[in-house]
């Protein structure tokens, strides 16, 4: 997320951020129906590489 996006999200009301998060989750959930085992293994590899870089969410 770039600084502009971060500022836009920080300026939103909490309820708006929650609704946006829920909408994105629903979209990902619906998309996940078409993922294959190979896709999921690839996602796991990306997440593991991301963790090795020491990136953590607060």
JOSUL-V971952 format. One line per field, one symbol per residue. phi: phi as a letter, one per 40 degrees, with the letter a starting at -180 (. if undefined). psi: psi as a letter, one per 30 degrees, with the letter a starting at -180 (. if undefined). burial: # if it has 24 or more other ideal C-beta (glycine too) atoms within 12 Angstrom, else .. A space follows every 10 residues. Layout:
# JOSUL-V971952
phi->???
psi->???
burial->???
This chain:
# JOSUL-V971952
phi->.ccccdcccc cccdcccccc cccccccccc ccccccdccc cccccccccc cccgcbcc
psi->kleeeeeeee flleeeeeee eeeeeeeeee efffkleeee eeeeeeeeee effgkkk.
burial->.......... .......... .......... .......... .......... ........
